[in-house]
Amino acid sequence: MEPDEDGPDLFVFHKAIQHHHIRSLTEGQKVEYTAGHGPKGPEAEEVIPM
């Protein structure tokens, strides 16, 4: 995932997506998230599709 503001790209695990029926994101889809750091580097946590 590429943030709107400057910063590194973020890895997104499907389990971080906070929606019952959505398990993937489309390119360019807007989301809200918390930035974190995981085993693969920077990652998005608590991802909420808009």
TIKOL-571082 format. One record per residue: residue in one letter; x, y, z of N, C-alpha, C, O in turn. Coordinates in Angstrom, 2 decimals. Layout:
<atom 'A'; <X; Y; Z>; <X; Y; Z>; <X; Y; Z>; <X; Y; Z>>;
...
This chain:
<atom 'M'; <0.85; -1.15; 0.00>; <0.00; 0.00; 0.00>; <0.90; 1.22; 0.00>; <1.93; 1.25; 0.68>>;
<atom 'E'; <0.51; 2.23; -0.76>; <1.27; 3.47; -0.85>; <0.49; 4.59; -0.16>; <-0.62; 4.91; -0.57>>;
<atom 'P'; <1.06; 5.19; 0.90>; <0.35; 6.26; 1.61>; <0.19; 7.51; 0.75>; <1.01; 7.76; -0.14>>;
<atom 'D'; <-0.85; 8.31; 1.02>; <-1.04; 9.58; 0.32>; <0.07; 10.56; 0.67>; <0.57; 11.27; -0.21>>;
<atom 'E'; <0.46; 10.61; 1.93>; <1.53; 11.50; 2.34>; <2.87; 10.79; 2.14>; <2.91; 9.58; 1.92>>;
<atom 'D'; <3.94; 11.53; 2.23>; <5.27; 10.93; 2.05>; <5.51; 9.86; 3.10>; <5.10; 9.98; 4.25>>;
<atom 'G'; <6.19; 8.83; 2.68>; <6.54; 7.74; 3.59>; <6.71; 6.46; 2.80>; <6.43; 6.42; 1.60>>;
<atom 'P'; <7.18; 5.42; 3.47>; <7.43; 4.16; 2.77>; <6.12; 3.44; 2.43>; <5.09; 3.65; 3.08>>;
<atom 'D'; <6.18; 2.60; 1.40>; <5.04; 1.72; 1.10>; <4.82; 0.81; 2.30>; <5.77; 0.48; 3.02>>;
<atom 'L'; <3.58; 0.40; 2.52>; <3.23; -0.44; 3.66>; <2.72; -1.78; 3.19>; <1.96; -1.85; 2.22>>;
<atom 'F'; <3.11; -2.84; 3.85>; <2.60; -4.18; 3.59>; <1.24; -4.29; 4.28>; <1.06; -3.77; 5.37>>;
<atom 'V'; <0.29; -4.98; 3.64>; <-1.04; -5.17; 4.24>; <-1.36; -6.66; 4.28>; <-1.46; -7.30; 3.23>>;
<atom 'F'; <-1.53; -7.20; 5.48>; <-2.02; -8.57; 5.63>; <-3.54; -8.53; 5.53>; <-4.16; -7.60; 6.05>>;
<atom 'H'; <-4.15; -9.51; 4.87>; <-5.61; -9.48; 4.73>; <-6.31; -9.49; 6.08>; <-7.41; -8.97; 6.20>>;
<atom 'K'; <-5.69; -10.07; 7.11>; <-6.32; -10.09; 8.44>; <-6.37; -8.71; 9.08>; <-7.10; -8.51; 10.06>>;
<atom 'A'; <-5.61; -7.74; 8.54>; <-5.62; -6.36; 9.08>; <-6.81; -5.56; 8.57>; <-7.10; -4.49; 9.10>>;
<atom 'I'; <-7.51; -6.07; 7.52>; <-8.66; -5.36; 6.95>; <-9.86; -5.54; 7.88>; <-10.31; -6.66; 8.10>>;
<atom 'Q'; <-10.36; -4.44; 8.41>; <-11.41; -4.46; 9.41>; <-12.80; -4.35; 8.78>; <-13.51; -3.36; 8.99>>;
<atom 'H'; <-13.17; -5.35; 8.01>; <-14.50; -5.39; 7.38>; <-14.87; -6.85; 7.20>; <-14.06; -7.65; 6.75>>;
<atom 'H'; <-16.10; -7.21; 7.56>; <-16.52; -8.60; 7.55>; <-16.52; -9.24; 6.17>; <-16.22; -10.43; 6.04>>;
<atom 'H'; <-16.85; -8.48; 5.12>; <-17.02; -9.07; 3.80>; <-15.89; -8.74; 2.83>; <-15.88; -9.23; 1.71>>;
<atom 'I'; <-14.94; -7.93; 3.25>; <-13.85; -7.54; 2.36>; <-12.55; -8.15; 2.86>; <-12.19; -7.96; 4.02>>;
<atom 'R'; <-11.85; -8.88; 1.99>; <-10.58; -9.49; 2.35>; <-9.45; -9.08; 1.41>; <-8.34; -9.58; 1.52>>;
<atom 'S'; <-9.74; -8.17; 0.48>; <-8.70; -7.67; -0.41>; <-9.04; -6.22; -0.76>; <-10.18; -5.78; -0.60>>;
<atom 'L'; <-8.04; -5.51; -1.24>; <-8.22; -4.11; -1.63>; <-7.93; -3.97; -3.11>; <-7.15; -4.73; -3.68>>;
<atom 'T'; <-8.58; -3.00; -3.75>; <-8.31; -2.74; -5.16>; <-7.29; -1.60; -5.26>; <-7.18; -0.78; -4.35>>;
<atom 'E'; <-6.58; -1.56; -6.35>; <-5.58; -0.52; -6.56>; <-6.24; 0.86; -6.51>; <-7.24; 1.09; -7.18>>;
<atom 'G'; <-5.66; 1.75; -5.73>; <-6.18; 3.10; -5.62>; <-7.30; 3.27; -4.61>; <-7.74; 4.40; -4.37>>;
<atom 'Q'; <-7.77; 2.18; -4.00>; <-8.84; 2.26; -3.02>; <-8.38; 3.04; -1.79>; <-7.27; 2.83; -1.30>>;
<atom 'K'; <-9.21; 3.95; -1.31>; <-8.90; 4.75; -0.13>; <-9.20; 3.95; 1.13>; <-10.21; 3.25; 1.21>>;
<atom 'V'; <-8.31; 4.05; 2.11>; <-8.48; 3.36; 3.38>; <-7.99; 4.26; 4.51>; <-7.21; 5.19; 4.29>>;
<atom 'E'; <-8.43; 3.97; 5.71>; <-7.86; 4.54; 6.92>; <-7.07; 3.41; 7.57>; <-7.47; 2.25; 7.47>>;
<atom 'Y'; <-5.96; 3.73; 8.24>; <-5.13; 2.68; 8.83>; <-4.24; 3.27; 9.91>; <-4.09; 4.48; 10.02>>;
<atom 'T'; <-3.65; 2.38; 10.68>; <-2.62; 2.73; 11.64>; <-1.33; 2.13; 11.11>; <-1.29; 0.95; 10.75>>;
<atom 'A'; <-0.26; 2.93; 11.05>; <1.02; 2.43; 10.58>; <1.73; 1.68; 11.70>; <1.73; 2.12; 12.85>>;
<atom 'G'; <2.33; 0.55; 11.37>; <3.07; -0.26; 12.34>; <4.31; -0.84; 11.68>; <4.64; -0.50; 10.54>>;
<atom 'H'; <4.99; -1.71; 12.40>; <6.18; -2.37; 11.86>; <6.07; -3.85; 12.17>; <5.87; -4.24; 13.32>>;
<atom 'G'; <6.20; -4.66; 11.14>; <6.09; -6.10; 11.30>; <7.32; -6.81; 10.78>; <8.33; -6.17; 10.49>>;
<atom 'P'; <7.24; -8.13; 10.64>; <8.38; -8.92; 10.20>; <8.83; -8.61; 8.76>; <9.98; -8.89; 8.41>>;
<atom 'K'; <7.95; -8.05; 7.95>; <8.31; -7.71; 6.56>; <8.64; -6.23; 6.41>; <8.82; -5.74; 5.30>>;
<atom 'G'; <8.71; -5.50; 7.54>; <8.99; -4.07; 7.49>; <7.74; -3.27; 7.82>; <6.88; -3.76; 8.56>>;
<atom 'P'; <7.62; -2.04; 7.29>; <6.46; -1.21; 7.58>; <5.17; -1.90; 7.13>; <5.11; -2.45; 6.03>>;
<atom 'E'; <4.15; -1.88; 7.97>; <2.88; -2.51; 7.61>; <1.71; -1.67; 8.10>; <1.84; -0.88; 9.03>>;
<atom 'A'; <0.57; -1.85; 7.44>; <-0.66; -1.17; 7.82>; <-1.43; -2.10; 8.77>; <-1.55; -3.30; 8.54>>;
<atom 'E'; <-1.94; -1.50; 9.84>; <-2.74; -2.22; 10.81>; <-4.10; -1.56; 10.92>; <-4.24; -0.37; 10.63>>;
<atom 'E'; <-5.10; -2.32; 11.34>; <-6.45; -1.78; 11.51>; <-6.91; -1.02; 10.26>; <-7.30; 0.14; 10.34>>;
<atom 'V'; <-6.86; -1.70; 9.12>; <-7.20; -1.09; 7.84>; <-8.73; -1.07; 7.67>; <-9.39; -2.10; 7.77>>;
<atom 'I'; <-9.26; 0.13; 7.40>; <-10.71; 0.30; 7.22>; <-10.95; 0.85; 5.81>; <-10.61; 2.00; 5.54>>;
<atom 'P'; <-11.54; 0.04; 4.91>; <-11.85; 0.50; 3.56>; <-12.87; 1.64; 3.62>; <-13.79; 1.62; 4.44>>;
<atom 'M'; <-12.70; 2.64; 2.75>; <-13.61; 3.79; 2.71>; <-14.66; 3.59; 1.62>; <-15.52; 4.45; 1.43>>;
